[in-house]
Amino acid sequence: MSKEQVQEEHELLRRMGKGDQQAFNEVFSLLYQRITYMVVRLVGDEEDAKDILAEVFIKLWDRRTSFQSLAAIKAFLYISARNKSL
């Protein structure tokens, strides 16, 4: 990852941590589709998957100040979504 990418990631996380909805939307856009694919495969129903994902992303918003990297957010989302699905 380049220095510029690292700076952009830190800025995105800083903004999200301060409650910037647009920054959260950017994170959502980056990760939603991948996590949706996993959850649909686990639960077998797209509507149930959407409900699970809504809860998981709300949880992310509630804990938005806790993350130091996009990798940590990604891990949190995958683990939370998997656990909720099971």
Secondary structure, DSSP 8 states (H G I E B T S, - for coil): --HHHHHHHHHHHHHHHTT-HHHHHHHHHHHHHHHHHHHHHHHS-HHHHHHHHHHHHHHHHHTGGG-SSHHHHHHHHHHHHHHHH-
